[in-house]
């Protein structure tokens, strides 16, 4: 896939070889949840919008199965209690010493240059506690 689409990933040298880390990426395309995990030398679970897991029909079920197979975590972006399960799953990924991927902007912004990751809210609290974070694009 890398040869066909030639994604440019900057910052892989900052991904630790072991232990938990948060990878923050700008989100340029709907293909990012597929391409970025392939580019990282370790398994990474990304928070992904819940709609990828709830689309109707055979195509929707296939898409949900695919995103589960590549360890994406469904996130209800309306916030509050609706996102609690996803945030707990994300905490578990980090507690297990794995990589967690996030898109700080929350949605794809095609063609946009990398935006600085905002260390606010839940991900920011992990950064402040010393969980390594990597910004890539």
C-alpha positions in Angstrom: 0.0 0.0 0.0 2.9 2.4 0.8 4.3 1.9 -2.7 1.0 2.6 -4.4 -0.1 5.7 -2.5 3.3 7.0 -1.2 2.2 8.5 2.0 4.7 10.9 3.6 5.1 10.2 7.3 7.4 12.5 9.3 8.4 11.8 12.9 8.7 8.0 12.9 12.1 8.4 14.5 10.3 9.6 17.7 8.1 6.5 18.1 9.5 4.5 21.0 10.4 0.9 20.3 8.6 -0.2 23.5 6.1 1.2 26.0 3.1 3.4 25.7 3.0 6.6 23.6 0.4 8.8 22.1 0.8 9.5 18.4 -0.8 12.8 17.2 -1.3 13.2 13.5 -2.9 15.8 11.3 -5.8 14.1 9.5 -5.6 14.8 5.7 -7.7 12.0 4.3 -10.3 9.3 5.1 -7.5 6.9 4.2 -5.4 8.0 7.2 -6.8 5.3 9.6 -5.7 2.7 7.1 -2.3 4.1 5.9 -0.8 5.4 9.1 -1.0 2.2 11.1 0.8 0.5 8.2 3.6 3.1 8.3 4.3 2.6 12.0 6.7 -0.2 13.0 4.5 -1.2 16.0 0.8 -1.8 16.3 -1.2 1.4 16.9 -4.8 1.8 17.8 -6.5 5.0 16.6 -9.6 6.7 17.9 -12.0 6.7 15.0 -15.4 8.2 14.5 -18.2 5.9 15.7 -20.0 6.2 12.3 -17.3 3.9 10.8 -18.7 1.2 13.1 -22.4 1.8 12.7 -23.1 2.3 9.0 -26.0 0.3 7.8 -26.1 -2.6 5.3 -23.5 -5.1 4.2 -20.9 -2.4 3.3 -21.4 -0.8 6.7 -20.9 -4.2 8.5 -17.8 -4.9 6.3 -16.3 -1.5 7.2 -17.0 -2.0 10.9 -15.3 -5.4 10.8 -12.3 -3.9 9.0 -11.9 -1.1 11.5 -12.1 -3.5 14.4 -9.6 -5.8 12.7 -7.1 -3.0 12.5 -7.7 -2.2 16.2 -9.5 1.2 15.7 -11.5 2.4 18.7 -15.0 3.8 18.0 -15.4 7.3 19.4 -18.8 9.1 19.7 -17.6 12.6 19.0 -20.7 14.2 20.6 -18.7 14.0 23.9 -19.8 13.5 27.5 -20.8 10.1 28.6 -21.2 9.0 25.0 -17.4 9.1 24.6 -16.6 7.5 28.0 -16.2 3.9 26.6 -13.8 5.0 23.9 -11.7 7.0 26.4 -11.6 4.0 28.7 -10.5 1.8 25.8 -7.8 4.3 24.9 -6.6 4.3 28.5 -6.4 0.5 28.4 -4.3 0.7 25.2 -1.8 2.9 27.0 -1.9 0.9 30.2 -1.0 -2.2 28.2 2.1 -0.4 26.9 0.8 0.1 23.4 0.5 3.0 21.0 -2.6 5.2 20.8 -3.2 7.3 17.7 -5.3 10.5 17.8 -6.2 13.2 15.4 -6.3 16.3 17.6 -8.4 18.3 15.0 -11.1 15.6 15.2 -11.8 15.3 11.5 -10.1 15.3 8.1 -8.9 18.6 6.7 -7.7 17.7 3.2 -4.5 19.5 2.0 -3.9 21.3 5.2 -0.4 21.6 6.6 0.2 20.0 10.0 -1.4 21.9 12.8 0.3 22.1 16.2 -1.1 19.4 18.5 -3.1 21.1 21.3 -2.3 19.5 24.7 -5.8 20.0 26.1 -8.1 17.7 27.8 -7.6 14.0 28.2 -4.6 13.5 25.8 -2.9 16.6 27.3 -3.1 15.1 30.8 -1.2 12.1 29.6 1.5 14.3 28.0 1.9 16.2 31.2 2.3 13.0 33.1 5.2 11.9 31.0 3.5 9.5 28.5 5.7 10.1 25.4 3.9 11.8 22.5 4.9 12.0 18.9 3.6 14.5 16.4 3.7 13.3 12.8 2.2 14.0 9.5 
